């Protein structure tokens, strides 16, 4: 299913087996993968994820996301569909990273605020 409409991605992610962040396959910044990660879905993102590079790097460091391109995309999808346990593992790892970092903004703000006040 290809979605190009605001507000429906959460429902689609909840029902999907794999989330492919299509906007990241074209050079206009990408789309944050965290919405899909919330639903413990394995995420395939393209090379153009400038708008969320730190998130992707963190997920990559734990092998909790797949960065692909037009040439590799079919194989990446096929590999995930061949191995349901691997799909689940990627999704669970990614969700754990999301949960571990859910207070990052609050923690940064508190650290900065000590110097401002």
Secondary structure, DSSP 8 states (H G I E B T S, - for coil): ----STT-HHHHHHH-SEEEEGGGGSSS----THHHHHTT-EEEE-S--GGGHHHHHHHHHTT-SEE--TTTHHHHHHHHHH-HHHHHHHHHHHHHHHHHTTTHHHHHHHHHHHHH-
